[in-house]
Amino acid sequence: MSGGILVASNRGPVGFVEEGGKLVPQRGSGGLVTALTDVVNEAGGTWIAAAMSDEDRRRIEGAPGGRIEVVLDDAKYRLRLLAFEEETYERYYNTVSNRLLWFLHHYLWDVPRWPRFGTPSRVSWEAYRSVNLAFADALAEEAGEETTALVQDYHLSLVPAALRARAPETRVAYFHHCPFAGPGYMRLVPTWLREEMLDGLLGADLIGFQSARWAEDFLFSARMLSDAEIDLDRRTVAWKGRETKVGVYPITVDPEPLREHAASDVVAAKRRDLEAWRGDRKLLLRVDRAELSKNILRGFLAFEDLLQRHPEWRERVVFLAHLTPSRTDLPEYRTYTQQCMDVATRINDEQSTRSWTPIRVDASDDLDQVLAAYGLYDVLLVNPVFDGMNLVAKEGPLLNDGEGVLVLSRNAGAIEVLDRWALPVDPVDIAGTADALHAALEMPQEERRERARGLRRTVEARSPADWIGEQLRDLTG
């Protein structure tokens, strides 16, 4: 019984790869991993996650309950990795989490045709439930007196209630990292699934969201539970004799590791290459996973509209689209990525001159180049259809040296904290996005400077430690 702080997430802070015949740990990236790991270590707790790879599963062979300790970069990780049957995990992760719930919360369904909740959907939901119950079992086994469990994201939406049934004294906080579907969309979900999901979440003492908008969508959706009492002003839900708090905790980035990495020799070399490619032209940048919610296709079309309506920008601006491959095992993602590439190719074919190709697509997973591009852009386009937060909108302004302008979707969670300093756009308004790109490119230097400084100050005002600290205070307060 370890007690303290427990974290549960689908993917853990450390994974394993084979190098030279040995299993070598590799740390996950980002300030969130650091913040949560620090909290777990200080409290003497454990991080519970799924064994994601064959190497992970080999590493826990013979380890009781999958419990291991890893020391990496002077940090100690107490882990419990849970191994699942391949078909069960596939149904839980790809069929339910990535196709059903992700599409639900990002409003991505092709409603006239999909989804279709038939018998296979019920079988897949049973797999999702079984994985969630396994996480709840592991959390309960690790829990002691005064234990706090921090459950992360939509993969584990049934865990709070299941853990409540197994370890009722445990304080449970659940954080939802992506948007939450409002009641209009939620009504498309079969009643049995919707009610089980909402009931699962309401097992938590505290449910956190990236923005007030997503918190409100959850509260309005919870109204569909016939006996739930919703207090919109206090952001509470009374359900089954308990009260659940709902809070807003905008996640942020850790500036120092980003800046240290951006100052490295390898990033400097990438930057010189990008500067040579750009020449004296303006640089428009986007950095995204090749993911349906990121709205890449309309971003290309908006750039095309800019060139057509403002031909003075032809040969004076280049568009670097850094698209990291994502969920390539799902056909919807492969099709969408190819469509984006086809549109970029068509625009290049129609607009290019002998000395200028307007769009460059980089489909590599090259963080060094991303950091180099952050330092150079004149305009950063972040136009997701829906996004829980979008950390690119915060990373870019932290590292940019050129007083670049942020063009930001009104449906990104980041808009609530960055709207004063960004140029907001409606994500499906291609002409409006082109107008914003034009305004950003021709913006007077003093206004650019003021907006860039405002963005940096806003991002630096909160740390990942603040993000988790605020949740812990609200959980115990």
URKA-V252409 format. One record per pair of residues at least 4 apart in sequence whose C-alpha atoms are under 7 Angstrom apart, sorted by the first residue. I is the first residue (numbers start at 1). GAP is how many residues later the second one is. D is the distance in Angstrom with one decimal. If there is no record, write none. Layout:
((I & GAP & D) (I & GAP & D))
//
This chain:
((1 & 140 & 6.9) (1 & 141 & 5.0) (1 & 142 & 5.8) (1 & 143 & 5.3) (2 & 42 & 6.9) (2 & 43 & 5.9) (2 & 140 & 5.6) (2 & 141 & 6.3) (2 & 142 & 6.1) (3 & 42 & 6.2) (3 & 139 & 6.5) (3 & 140 & 4.8) (3 & 141 & 4.1) (3 & 142 & 6.0) (3 & 143 & 6.6) (3 & 144 & 4.8) (4 & 39 & 4.9) (4 & 40 & 5.8) (4 & 41 & 5.1) (4 & 142 & 6.7) (4 & 143 & 4.8) (4 & 144 & 6.3) (5 & 35 & 5.3) (5 & 38 & 5.7) (5 & 40 & 4.8) (5 & 41 & 6.9) (5 & 142 & 5.9) (5 & 143 & 4.9) (5 & 144 & 5.9) (6 & 34 & 6.5) (6 & 39 & 5.4) (6 & 40 & 5.1) (6 & 41 & 5.8) (6 & 142 & 6.1) (6 & 143 & 4.6) (6 & 144 & 6.1) (7 & 39 & 6.5) (7 & 40 & 4.7) (7 & 41 & 6.0) (7 & 142 & 5.8) (7 & 143 & 4.7) (7 & 144 & 5.9) (8 & 39 & 6.0) (8 & 40 & 4.7) (8 & 41 & 5.8) (8 & 142 & 6.2) (8 & 143 & 4.8) (8 & 144 & 6.1) (9 & 39 & 6.5) (9 & 40 & 5.2) (9 & 142 & 6.3) (9 & 143 & 5.0) (10 & 39 & 5.1) (10 & 40 & 5.4) (10 & 145 & 6.6) (11 & 38 & 5.5) (11 & 39 & 6.0) (12 & 36 & 7.0) (12 & 37 & 5.0) (13 & 14 & 5.8) (13 & 15 & 5.0) (13 & 20 & 5.9) (14 & 11 & 6.3) (14 & 12 & 5.5) (14 & 13 & 4.5) (14 & 14 & 5.7) (15 & 10 & 5.6) (15 & 11 & 5.3) (15 & 12 & 6.5) (15 & 41 & 6.3) (16 & 7 & 6.0) (16 & 8 & 5.4) (16 & 9 & 4.5) (16 & 10 & 5.9) (16 & 39 & 5.5) (16 & 40 & 5.5) (17 & 6 & 5.5) (17 & 7 & 5.3) (17 & 8 & 6.5) (17 & 38 & 5.8) (18 & 4 & 5.4) (18 & 5 & 4.6) (18 & 6 & 6.0) (18 & 37 & 6.9) (19 & 4 & 6.4) (19 & 5 & 6.5) (23 & 32 & 6.8) (28 & 5 & 6.7) (29 & 4 & 6.7) (30 & 4 & 6.9) (31 & 4 & 6.0) (31 & 222 & 5.7) (31 & 223 & 5.2) (31 & 433 & 5.9) (32 & 4 & 6.1) (32 & 432 & 5.9) (33 & 4 & 5.9) (34 & 4 & 6.0) (35 & 4 & 6.4) (35 & 429 & 5.7) (35 & 430 & 5.3) (36 & 4 & 6.2) (37 & 4 & 6.1) (38 & 4 & 6.1) (39 & 4 & 6.3) (40 & 4 & 6.0) (40 & 5 & 4.9) (40 & 6 & 6.2) (41 & 4 & 6.1) (46 & 32 & 5.0) (46 & 33 & 5.6) (46 & 34 & 7.0) (47 & 31 & 6.2) (47 & 32 & 4.9) (47 & 33 & 6.2) (48 & 31 & 5.9) (48 & 32 & 4.7) (48 & 33 & 5.9) (49 & 31 & 6.5) (49 & 32 & 5.1) (49 & 33 & 6.2) (50 & 31 & 5.2) (50 & 32 & 4.7) (50 & 33 & 6.2) (51 & 5 & 5.2) (51 & 6 & 5.8) (51 & 30 & 5.2) (51 & 31 & 5.5) (51 & 32 & 5.2) (52 & 4 & 6.2) (53 & 4 & 6.4) (54 & 4 & 6.1) (55 & 4 & 6.1) (56 & 4 & 6.6) (57 & 4 & 6.5) (57 & 26 & 6.5) (60 & 6 & 5.1) (63 & 4 & 5.7) (63 & 5 & 6.7) (66 & 14 & 5.1) (66 & 15 & 5.0) (66 & 16 & 6.2) (67 & 12 & 5.7) (67 & 13 & 4.2) (67 & 14 & 6.5) (68 & 10 & 6.2) (68 & 11 & 5.4) (68 & 12 & 6.3) (69 & 7 & 6.9) (69 & 8 & 5.6) (69 & 9 & 4.7) (69 & 10 & 6.0) (70 & 6 & 5.7) (70 & 7 & 5.0) (70 & 8 & 6.6) (71 & 4 & 5.5) (71 & 5 & 4.4) (71 & 6 & 6.2) (72 & 4 & 6.5) (84 & 4 & 6.6) (84 & 5 & 5.9) (85 & 4 & 6.2) (86 & 4 & 6.1) (87 & 4 & 6.2) (88 & 4 & 6.1) (88 & 39 & 5.3) (89 & 4 & 5.7) (90 & 4 & 5.5) (90 & 5 & 6.7) (91 & 4 & 4.7) (91 & 5 & 6.2) (91 & 33 & 5.1) (91 & 36 & 6.1) (91 & 37 & 6.8) (92 & 4 & 5.3) (92 & 5 & 6.2) (92 & 32 & 6.5) (92 & 35 & 5.4) (92 & 36 & 4.1) (92 & 39 & 7.0) (93 & 4 & 4.9) (93 & 5 & 6.1) (94 & 4 & 4.8) (94 & 5 & 6.1) (95 & 4 & 5.3) (95 & 5 & 6.5) (95 & 29 & 6.8) (96 & 4 & 4.7) (96 & 5 & 6.1) (96 & 28 & 6.6) (96 & 29 & 6.6) (96 & 32 & 6.7) (97 & 4 & 5.0) (97 & 5 & 6.1) (97 & 58 & 5.5) (98 & 4 & 5.1) (99 & 4 & 5.7) (100 & 4 & 6.0) (101 & 4 & 6.1) (102 & 4 & 6.1) (103 & 4 & 5.8) (103 & 5 & 4.7) (103 & 6 & 5.9) (104 & 4 & 6.5) (104 & 5 & 6.8) (104 & 77 & 6.3) (105 & 74 & 5.6) (105 & 75 & 4.9) (105 & 76 & 4.4) (106 & 73 & 6.3) (106 & 187 & 6.5) (106 & 280 & 5.6) (109 & 5 & 6.1) (109 & 6 & 6.7) (110 & 4 & 5.2) (111 & 4 & 6.8) (117 & 4 & 5.4) (118 & 4 & 6.8) (119 & 4 & 6.4) (120 & 4 & 6.2) (121 & 4 & 6.1) (122 & 4 & 6.2) (123 & 4 & 6.6) (124 & 4 & 6.3) (125 & 4 & 6.0) (126 & 4 & 6.1) (127 & 4 & 6.3) (128 & 4 & 6.3) (129 & 4 & 6.1) (130 & 4 & 6.2) (131 & 4 & 6.4) (132 & 4 & 6.3) (132 & 24 & 5.7) (132 & 26 & 5.9) (132 & 27 & 5.4) (133 & 4 & 6.1) (133 & 26 & 6.5) (133 & 29 & 6.4) (134 & 4 & 6.2) (135 & 4 & 6.2) (135 & 24 & 6.8) (136 & 4 & 6.1) (136 & 23 & 5.4) (136 & 26 & 5.8) (136 & 27 & 4.8) (137 & 4 & 6.2) (138 & 4 & 6.3) (139 & 4 & 6.0) (140 & 23 & 6.3) (140 & 26 & 6.0) (140 & 27 & 5.5) (143 & 4 & 5.7) (146 & 24 & 6.6) (147 & 23 & 5.3) (147 & 24 & 6.3) (148 & 22 & 5.8) (148 & 23 & 4.6) (148 & 24 & 5.9) (149 & 21 & 7.0) (149 & 22 & 6.2) (149 & 23 & 4.9) (149 & 24 & 6.2) (150 & 22 & 6.2) (150 & 23 & 5.0) (150 & 24 & 5.9) (151 & 22 & 6.1) (151 & 23 & 4.6) (151 & 24 & 6.4) (152 & 4 & 6.8) (152 & 22 & 5.9) (152 & 23 & 5.2) (152 & 24 & 6.6) (153 & 4 & 6.9) (153 & 22 & 5.6) (153 & 23 & 4.5) (153 & 24 & 5.6) (154 & 22 & 6.2) (157 & 40 & 6.2) (157 & 43 & 5.9) (157 & 44 & 5.5) (158 & 4 & 6.4) (158 & 39 & 6.1) (158 & 42 & 4.1) (158 & 43 & 6.1) (159 & 4 & 5.8) (159 & 41 & 6.3) (160 & 4 & 6.1) (160 & 12 & 6.5) (160 & 40 & 5.7) (160 & 41 & 5.7) (160 & 43 & 4.6) (160 & 44 & 5.0) (161 & 4 & 6.3) (161 & 38 & 6.9) (161 & 39 & 4.6) (161 & 40 & 6.5) (161 & 41 & 6.6) (161 & 42 & 3.7) (161 & 43 & 6.7) (162 & 4 & 6.5) (163 & 4 & 5.8) (164 & 4 & 4.6) (164 & 39 & 6.0) (171 & 34 & 6.5) (172 & 32 & 4.9) (172 & 33 & 5.4) (172 & 34 & 6.7) (173 & 31 & 5.6) (173 & 32 & 5.9) (173 & 33 & 4.7) (173 & 34 & 5.9) (173 & 302 & 7.0) (174 & 30 & 6.2) (174 & 32 & 6.3) (174 & 33 & 4.9) (174 & 34 & 6.2) (175 & 32 & 5.7) (175 & 33 & 4.5) (175 & 34 & 6.1) (176 & 32 & 6.1) (176 & 33 & 5.4) (177 & 32 & 6.5) (177 & 33 & 6.4) (177 & 211 & 5.9) (178 & 209 & 6.2) (178 & 210 & 3.8) (179 & 35 & 5.5) (179 & 208 & 6.1) (179 & 209 & 4.5) (180 & 34 & 5.2) (180 & 37 & 6.1) (180 & 38 & 6.0) (181 & 4 & 6.1) (181 & 5 & 6.0) (181 & 36 & 6.3) (182 & 4 & 6.0) (182 & 35 & 4.5) (182 & 36 & 6.5) (182 & 38 & 6.7) (182 & 39 & 5.7) (183 & 4 & 5.9) (183 & 37 & 6.2) (183 & 38 & 4.5) (186 & 35 & 6.9) (189 & 4 & 6.7) (189 & 5 & 5.9) (190 & 4 & 6.1) (191 & 4 & 5.9) (192 & 4 & 6.2) (193 & 4 & 6.1) (194 & 4 & 6.2) (195 & 4 & 5.8) (195 & 30 & 6.8) (196 & 4 & 6.0) (197 & 4 & 6.3) (198 & 4 & 6.2) (198 & 24 & 6.6) (199 & 4 & 6.6) (202 & 42 & 6.3) (204 & 40 & 6.4) (205 & 39 & 4.8) (205 & 40 & 6.1) (205 & 270 & 6.8) (206 & 38 & 5.6) (206 & 39 & 4.7) (206 & 40 & 5.7) (206 & 269 & 6.1) (207 & 38 & 6.3) (207 & 39 & 4.8) (207 & 40 & 6.2) (208 & 38 & 5.9) (208 & 39 & 4.8) (208 & 40 & 5.6) (208 & 41 & 6.3) (209 & 5 & 6.2) (209 & 6 & 5.7) (209 & 38 & 6.3) (209 & 39 & 5.0) (209 & 40 & 6.0) (210 & 38 & 5.8) (210 & 39 & 5.4) (210 & 40 & 4.5) (210 & 41 & 6.4) (210 & 178 & 5.9) (210 & 179 & 6.0) (210 & 203 & 6.2) (211 & 4 & 6.5) (211 & 37 & 5.5) (211 & 38 & 6.9) (211 & 39 & 6.2) (211 & 202 & 5.5) (211 & 205 & 6.9) (212 & 4 & 6.1) (212 & 36 & 5.9) (213 & 4 & 6.2) (214 & 4 & 6.3) (215 & 4 & 6.3) (215 & 31 & 6.8) (215 & 33 & 6.8) (216 & 4 & 6.1) (217 & 4 & 6.1) (218 & 4 & 6.0) (219 & 4 & 6.6) (219 & 11 & 6.8) (223 & 5 & 6.3) (223 & 7 & 6.6) (227 & 12 & 6.9) (228 & 9 & 6.6) (228 & 10 & 5.7) (228 & 11 & 5.0) (229 & 8 & 5.6) (229 & 9 & 5.0) (229 & 10 & 6.8) (230 & 6 & 6.0) (230 & 7 & 4.7) (230 & 8 & 6.6) (231 & 4 & 5.6) (231 & 5 & 5.3) (231 & 6 & 6.4) (232 & 4 & 6.8) (235 & 10 & 6.2) (235 & 11 & 5.2) (236 & 7 & 6.5) (236 & 8 & 5.5) (236 & 9 & 4.6) (236 & 10 & 5.7) (237 & 6 & 5.6) (237 & 7 & 5.2) (237 & 8 & 6.7) (238 & 4 & 5.6) (238 & 5 & 4.3) (238 & 6 & 6.4) (239 & 4 & 6.3) (249 & 218 & 6.1) (250 & 217 & 6.9) (251 & 213 & 6.6) (251 & 216 & 5.9) (252 & 139 & 6.8) (252 & 207 & 7.0) (252 & 210 & 6.8) (252 & 211 & 6.1) (252 & 212 & 5.8) (253 & 142 & 6.9) (253 & 210 & 6.4) (253 & 211 & 6.2) (254 & 4 & 6.9) (254 & 209 & 6.0) (254 & 210 & 6.4) (255 & 4 & 6.1) (256 & 4 & 6.0) (257 & 4 & 6.1) (258 & 4 & 6.0) (259 & 4 & 6.2) (259 & 140 & 6.8) (260 & 4 & 6.7) (262 & 5 & 5.8) (262 & 109 & 5.7) (262 & 110 & 6.8) (263 & 4 & 6.7) (263 & 5 & 6.9) (264 & 4 & 6.3) (265 & 4 & 6.2) (266 & 4 & 6.4) (266 & 102 & 6.9) (267 & 4 & 6.1) (267 & 101 & 5.1) (267 & 102 & 6.5) (267 & 104 & 6.8) (267 & 105 & 5.5) (268 & 4 & 6.3) (268 & 104 & 6.9) (269 & 4 & 6.5) (270 & 4 & 6.3) (270 & 99 & 5.7) (270 & 102 & 6.0) (271 & 4 & 6.1) (271 & 101 & 4.8) (271 & 102 & 6.8) (272 & 4 & 6.2) (273 & 4 & 6.3) (274 & 4 & 6.0) (275 & 4 & 5.9) (278 & 5 & 6.9) (278 & 40 & 6.9) (281 & 35 & 4.8) (281 & 36 & 5.0) (281 & 37 & 6.7) (282 & 34 & 6.2) (282 & 35 & 4.5) (282 & 36 & 6.3) (282 & 96 & 6.0) (283 & 34 & 5.9) (283 & 35 & 5.3) (283 & 36 & 6.1) (283 & 94 & 5.0) (283 & 95 & 5.2) (283 & 96 & 6.5) (284 & 34 & 6.1) (284 & 35 & 4.6) (284 & 36 & 6.2) (284 & 93 & 6.0) (284 & 94 & 6.0) (284 & 95 & 4.8) (284 & 96 & 6.0) (285 & 34 & 5.8) (285 & 35 & 4.9) (285 & 36 & 5.9) (285 & 92 & 6.0) (285 & 94 & 6.2) (285 & 95 & 4.9) (285 & 96 & 6.1) (286 & 34 & 6.5) (286 & 35 & 5.0) (286 & 36 & 6.1) (286 & 94 & 5.9) (286 & 95 & 5.2) (286 & 96 & 6.5) (287 & 34 & 6.2) (287 & 35 & 4.8) (287 & 36 & 6.1) (287 & 105 & 6.8) (288 & 6 & 6.8) (288 & 34 & 6.4) (288 & 35 & 5.1) (288 & 36 & 6.3) (289 & 34 & 5.3) (289 & 35 & 4.5) (289 & 36 & 6.0) (289 & 37 & 5.8) (290 & 33 & 5.2) (290 & 34 & 5.6) (290 & 35 & 5.3) (290 & 36 & 5.4) (290 & 47 & 6.1) (291 & 35 & 6.2) (291 & 42 & 6.5) (292 & 41 & 6.8) (292 & 44 & 6.8) (293 & 91 & 5.7) (293 & 92 & 5.3) (293 & 93 & 5.9) (294 & 89 & 6.7) (294 & 90 & 4.1) (294 & 91 & 6.1) (295 & 4 & 6.4) (295 & 88 & 6.2) (295 & 89 & 4.9) (295 & 90 & 5.6) (296 & 4 & 6.5) (296 & 44 & 6.7) (297 & 4 & 6.4) (297 & 43 & 5.2) (298 & 4 & 6.0) (298 & 132 & 6.2) (299 & 4 & 6.4) (300 & 4 & 6.3) (300 & 44 & 6.5) (301 & 4 & 6.1) (301 & 129 & 6.7) (302 & 4 & 6.2) (302 & 128 & 4.9) (302 & 129 & 6.2) (302 & 131 & 5.9) (302 & 132 & 4.8) (303 & 4 & 6.4) (303 & 131 & 6.1) (304 & 4 & 6.2) (304 & 43 & 6.8) (305 & 4 & 6.1) (305 & 126 & 6.7) (305 & 129 & 6.1) (306 & 4 & 5.6) (306 & 128 & 5.0) (306 & 132 & 6.8) (307 & 4 & 5.1) (307 & 6 & 6.2) (307 & 7 & 6.1) (313 & 4 & 6.1) (315 & 41 & 5.8) (318 & 40 & 4.9) (318 & 41 & 6.0) (319 & 39 & 6.0) (319 & 40 & 4.7) (319 & 41 & 6.2) (320 & 39 & 6.0) (320 & 40 & 5.0) (320 & 41 & 6.1) (321 & 39 & 6.2) (321 & 40 & 4.8) (321 & 41 & 6.2) (322 & 39 & 6.0) (322 & 40 & 4.8) (322 & 41 & 6.1) (323 & 39 & 6.0) (323 & 40 & 4.8) (324 & 39 & 5.4) (324 & 40 & 5.7) (324 & 41 & 5.2) (325 & 38 & 6.5) (327 & 6 & 6.4) (328 & 5 & 6.1) (328 & 6 & 5.7) (330 & 4 & 6.6) (331 & 4 & 6.1) (332 & 4 & 6.1) (333 & 4 & 6.0) (334 & 4 & 6.2) (335 & 4 & 6.2) (336 & 4 & 6.3) (337 & 4 & 6.3) (338 & 4 & 6.0) (339 & 4 & 6.2) (340 & 4 & 6.3) (341 & 4 & 6.1) (342 & 4 & 6.1) (343 & 4 & 6.2) (344 & 4 & 6.2) (344 & 15 & 6.5) (345 & 4 & 6.1) (346 & 4 & 6.2) (347 & 4 & 5.8) (348 & 4 & 5.2) (348 & 9 & 6.0) (348 & 10 & 6.1) (348 & 11 & 6.4) (352 & 4 & 5.6) (352 & 5 & 4.7) (352 & 6 & 6.3) (353 & 4 & 6.6) (366 & 4 & 6.5) (367 & 4 & 6.2) (368 & 4 & 6.2) (369 & 4 & 6.1) (370 & 4 & 6.2) (371 & 4 & 6.6) (372 & 4 & 6.9) (373 & 4 & 6.2) (374 & 22 & 5.0) (374 & 25 & 5.8) (374 & 26 & 5.4) (375 & 24 & 5.2) (375 & 25 & 3.9) (375 & 26 & 5.2) (376 & 24 & 6.1) (376 & 25 & 6.4) (376 & 26 & 6.2) (377 & 23 & 6.9) (377 & 25 & 6.8) (377 & 27 & 5.9) (378 & 24 & 6.4) (378 & 25 & 7.0) (378 & 26 & 4.2) (378 & 27 & 6.2) (379 & 25 & 5.2) (379 & 26 & 4.7) (379 & 27 & 5.9) (379 & 61 & 6.5) (379 & 62 & 6.9) (380 & 24 & 7.0) (380 & 25 & 6.2) (380 & 26 & 4.9) (380 & 27 & 6.0) (381 & 25 & 6.3) (381 & 26 & 5.0) (381 & 27 & 6.4) (382 & 11 & 6.5) (382 & 25 & 6.0) (382 & 26 & 4.9) (382 & 27 & 6.2) (383 & 25 & 5.5) (383 & 26 & 4.4) (383 & 44 & 5.5) (384 & 25 & 6.0) (384 & 27 & 6.8) (384 & 28 & 6.4) (384 & 43 & 6.3) (385 & 26 & 6.2) (385 & 42 & 5.4) (386 & 25 & 4.9) (386 & 26 & 5.7) (387 & 24 & 6.4) (387 & 25 & 4.6) (387 & 26 & 6.0) (388 & 24 & 6.2) (388 & 25 & 5.0) (389 & 23 & 5.7) (389 & 24 & 4.0) (389 & 25 & 4.9) (390 & 22 & 6.4) (390 & 23 & 6.8) (390 & 24 & 6.2) (391 & 4 & 6.0) (392 & 4 & 5.8) (394 & 4 & 6.5) (394 & 65 & 6.1) (395 & 4 & 6.6) (396 & 4 & 5.9) (397 & 55 & 6.6) (397 & 58 & 6.2) (397 & 59 & 5.9) (398 & 58 & 5.4) (400 & 4 & 6.6) (403 & 45 & 5.7) (403 & 46 & 5.4) (403 & 49 & 5.2) (404 & 44 & 6.7) (404 & 48 & 6.5) (405 & 17 & 6.9) (405 & 35 & 5.9) (405 & 43 & 6.4) (405 & 47 & 6.8) (406 & 16 & 5.0) (406 & 17 & 6.2) (407 & 15 & 5.8) (407 & 16 & 4.7) (407 & 17 & 5.9) (407 & 18 & 6.9) (407 & 29 & 6.8) (408 & 7 & 6.9) (408 & 14 & 6.2) (408 & 15 & 6.0) (408 & 16 & 4.9) (408 & 17 & 6.0) (409 & 15 & 5.6) (409 & 16 & 4.9) (409 & 17 & 5.8) (409 & 18 & 5.6) (410 & 5 & 5.9) (410 & 14 & 5.8) (410 & 15 & 5.8) (410 & 16 & 5.7) (414 & 4 & 6.0) (415 & 4 & 4.8) (418 & 4 & 6.1) (418 & 37 & 6.6) (419 & 5 & 6.7) (421 & 30 & 4.8) (421 & 33 & 6.0) (421 & 34 & 5.9) (423 & 13 & 6.6) (425 & 7 & 6.7) (425 & 8 & 5.8) (429 & 4 & 6.1) (430 & 4 & 6.2) (431 & 4 & 6.2) (432 & 4 & 6.3) (433 & 4 & 6.2) (434 & 4 & 6.2) (435 & 4 & 6.2) (436 & 4 & 6.0) (437 & 4 & 6.1) (438 & 4 & 6.3) (439 & 4 & 5.7) (443 & 4 & 6.8) (443 & 5 & 6.5) (444 & 4 & 6.3) (445 & 4 & 6.1) (446 & 4 & 6.2) (447 & 4 & 6.1) (448 & 4 & 6.0) (449 & 4 & 6.2) (450 & 4 & 6.2) (451 & 4 & 6.2) (452 & 4 & 6.3) (453 & 4 & 6.2) (454 & 4 & 6.1) (455 & 4 & 6.2) (456 & 4 & 6.1) (457 & 4 & 6.1) (462 & 4 & 6.0) (463 & 4 & 6.5) (464 & 4 & 6.6) (465 & 4 & 5.9) (466 & 4 & 5.9) (467 & 4 & 6.8) (468 & 4 & 6.3) (469 & 4 & 6.2) (470 & 4 & 6.2) (471 & 4 & 6.0) (472 & 4 & 6.3) (473 & 4 & 5.7))
//
